[in-house]
Structure formats: structure tokens, C-alpha cells
């Protein structure tokens, strides 16, 4: 049995009336493509820090790390997580699981599952603003076209124009992702 096909065939709709816009197979391909783009833009680097925004971006960061390591086993990929209150990011602290000072002159990629207005990503960048990084980049699995903050991801899995009433849900199940329009 082909495991690529069995992944999408066995994937059940978690949202009645929702539309699957990225199946697990397509998500895996999309994340691999994003990893290739990260490597291409940072080809001279020996190490990269992926900082996933909880909750959602942390799982995407973990999967990107696996893809990066499979493409370039010599690359050191460190994964950390950023924690902030997504509803009130301007009124809450932003915590990160590593000291950023060792990443001076290094490459950091902040990762989230969905970019909507850019507000969460804007605040997720705060821990890195006081450090002289070589590159500070942003990767998102899905980019919605509703930016109200000046954040434009460097790496995008899927750009999607939606209405303000529609909702995007990224589901992680058994190590696989799928993206749903609700």
C-alpha cells in the first residue's frame, strides 16, 4: 500500500462543513518546499534557530526542523518555542525558551501556523530585537491577506485570500498536518 495515499485517504474531516485546503500529503510537500527555501536563502549558514509560536507554530517549527535536517544533515537546527498571549500580545510578556545572545550574528526563523493580521508575529519578534542577528526571518504555513501590521513572511506555504468571517484551522494529528477552511 502506498503510504502517501493512505495518509490522505485515512484523514477524517475534523470539522463538519469545513473544506480541506491542504491535505496531510500536501502539507508535507509544502513544508519540504519551505525547508528548501530556508536552505537556499541561508546556504552558507552552519546553524539555524527555529522559534515556533505556541500553539500552532511550535509544531510547524518541529516539522520544518526535521525537513531541514533530512535535506542537510550537517546543518545544526535548534528549535525553541515562543509563548505569548495571542489575544492580548501587547499587554503580556513574550517568553522564549532559549537565550538569544548566542545567536548574535546568527539566523533566526520565527515560525507560526497562520498569519492573519500580523499582530501575533509582530510581538513574537520582540525577544530578538535587542540582538544583532545576521537574519531574522518569518515562516508561516498559511498566510491570509488581512495584514494590519507590517509583517510579511519570508517563507509561505500557502497564500490564501479569505473573507474576514472565514476561519483557517491547522490540525496536527499523528504527526501530520492538514489545513481547513471553516
Rosetta blueprint (number, residue, H / E / L):
1 X L
2 X L
3 X H
4 X H
5 X H
6 X H
7 X H
8 X H
9 X H
10 X H
11 X L
12 X L
13 X L
14 X L
15 X L
16 X L
17 X L
18 X L
19 X E
20 X E
21 X E
22 X E
23 X L
24 X H
25 X H
26 X H
27 X H
28 X H
29 X H
30 X H
31 X H
32 X H
33 X H
34 X H
35 X H
36 X H
37 X H
38 X H
39 X H
40 X H
41 X H
42 X L
43 X L
44 X L
45 X L
46 X L
47 X E
48 X E
49 X E
50 X E
51 X E
52 X E
53 X E
54 X L
55 X L
56 X L
57 X H
58 X H
59 X H
60 X H
61 X H
62 X H
63 X H
64 X H
65 X H
66 X H
67 X H
68 X H
69 X H
70 X H
71 X H
72 X L
73 X L
74 X L
75 X L
76 X E
77 X E
78 X E
79 X E
80 X E
81 X E
82 X E
83 X E
84 X L
85 X L
86 X L
87 X L
88 X L
89 X H
90 X H
91 X H
92 X L
93 X L
94 X L
95 X E
96 X E
97 X L
98 X L
99 X L
100 X L
101 X H
102 X H
103 X H
104 X L
105 X L
106 X L
107 X E
108 X E
109 X E
110 X E
111 X E
112 X E
113 X E
114 X E
115 X E
116 X L
117 X L
118 X L
119 X H
120 X H
121 X H
122 X H
123 X H
124 X H
125 X L
126 X H
127 X H
128 X H
129 X L
130 X L
131 X L
132 X L
133 X L
134 X L
135 X E
136 X E
137 X E
138 X E
139 X E
140 X E
141 X E
142 X E
143 X E
144 X E
145 X L
146 X L
147 X L
148 X L
149 X L
150 X L
151 X L
152 X L
153 X L
154 X L
155 X E
156 X E
157 X E
158 X E
159 X E
160 X E
161 X L
162 X L
163 X L
164 X L
165 X L
166 X L
167 X L
168 X E
169 X E
170 X E
171 X E
172 X E
173 X E
174 X L
175 X L
176 X E
177 X E
178 X E
179 X E
180 X E
181 X E
182 X L
